[in-house]
């Protein structure tokens, strides 16, 4: 009887241990799936739905590029996970393991791209821009301070991973980069990035992730929606100005591809959350 009584007392503890183990395993499995899932979504949204048709690639050309681009986007998200772990530490001030790991990862990454014949001047530039983004984001999140110029610079640098995919496409096909097309799509990529932050505003605030719109809310409070709409309009004007330089027959095609990428994301601007600190700093 005493043995049964002891066993009865142990059961709740064992059940709690099983439940805790299950939750921990679930988080690990979710994290393991999250990176390839995000990489696949980015590959579809940008390579399949924008870059391939904008460059008028044939089916064999698309197949030639798909696996390398998908693999690289996966590797980029792995780098992001290192940067996320170091978000509370200024990497430029503290030469810690994460600092060294980022440098080693970058060197191996460039070596891999060269061996795969997927490296060119466009790719090299976007790798540098990607490092600039990581360092600026790290500086902003570790110092807890941000100004208007930093917020926009982050929004402009963050799409370096998808611009890298575009540059790789030229390299893999043995083509020179198309400066006019790259310049045309630059504001489109910024608009899509801002739009993604608009749609993830509440989620990012809750999880403590850097978010362009949340930074505007911190700076401008209730005026943030108006301020972000003004920036959206400015980037869209940049796109339309570049589009005007293309042959008339190409304009409709490129405009449809580009606006489909960002317009659904930038159409709705959420209200600022009430905890915002208004008008902290203006450009």
DADA-V872088 format. One record per pair of residues at least 24 apart in sequence whose ideal C-beta (glycine too) atoms are under 7 Angstrom apart, sorted by sequence separation. I is the first residue (numbers start at 1). J is the second residue. D is the distance in whole Angstrom. If there is no record, write none. Layout:
((I	J	D) (I	J	D))
//
This chain:
((133	157	4) (106	131	6) (132	157	6) (133	158	6) (43	69	6) (79	105	6) (163	189	6) (43	70	5) (133	160	6) (162	189	6) (129	157	5) (40	70	7) (43	73	5) (130	160	4) (159	189	4) (39	70	7) (42	73	5) (129	160	4) (130	161	6) (159	190	6) (102	134	7) (39	73	4) (75	109	6) (126	160	5) (130	164	7) (156	190	5) (159	193	5) (232	266	5) (39	74	4) (155	190	6) (158	193	5) (126	163	5) (127	164	7) (36	74	6) (39	77	5) (126	164	4) (155	193	6) (194	232	6) (35	74	6) (38	77	6) (155	194	6) (229	269	6) (123	164	6) (126	167	6) (191	232	6) (228	269	6) (35	77	5) (35	78	7) (92	135	6) (91	135	6) (123	167	4) (191	235	5) (225	269	5) (122	167	3) (123	168	6) (190	235	5) (191	236	7) (225	271	7) (91	138	5) (120	167	6) (225	272	7) (68	116	6) (90	138	7) (122	170	6) (123	171	6) (187	235	4) (224	272	5) (90	139	6) (68	118	6) (118	168	5) (120	170	6) (222	272	6) (83	134	5) (87	138	6) (120	171	4) (187	238	4) (188	239	6) (221	272	6) (86	138	6) (90	142	5) (119	171	6) (187	239	4) (89	142	6) (90	143	7) (118	171	5) (83	137	7) (87	141	4) (88	142	6) (117	171	6) (118	172	5) (83	138	6) (87	142	7) (117	172	7) (122	177	4) (184	239	7) (217	272	4) (221	276	5) (121	177	7) (217	273	6) (221	277	7) (222	278	6) (120	177	6) (155	212	5) (221	278	2) (154	212	7) (184	242	4) (218	276	6) (220	278	6) (221	279	6) (183	242	6) (184	243	6) (217	276	4) (218	277	6) (220	279	6) (122	182	7) (151	212	6) (219	280	5) (218	280	6) (219	281	6) (151	215	4) (151	216	7) (180	245	7) (199	265	6) (195	262	5) (198	265	6) (198	266	7) (205	273	6) (141	210	6) (146	215	5) (192	261	5) (196	265	6) (201	270	5) (140	210	7) (184	254	7) (188	258	4) (192	262	4) (195	265	2) (198	268	7) (148	219	6) (191	262	4) (195	266	4) (198	269	6) (194	266	6) (198	270	7) (137	210	6) (185	258	7) (188	261	6) (192	265	6) (188	262	6) (191	266	6) (152	231	7) (76	161	5) (73	161	7) (72	164	7) (73	165	6) (72	165	7) (69	165	5) (72	168	7) (69	168	6) (68	168	7) (65	169	5) (68	172	6) (65	172	5) (64	172	6) (64	173	7) (61	173	6) (51	165	7) (55	169	7) (51	166	5) (46	162	4) (47	165	5) (51	169	6) (46	165	6) (42	162	6) (54	181	6) (148	281	7) (147	281	5) (148	282	7) (149	283	6) (148	283	4) (54	254	6) (54	257	6) (53	257	6) (50	257	6) (50	261	5) (49	261	7))
//
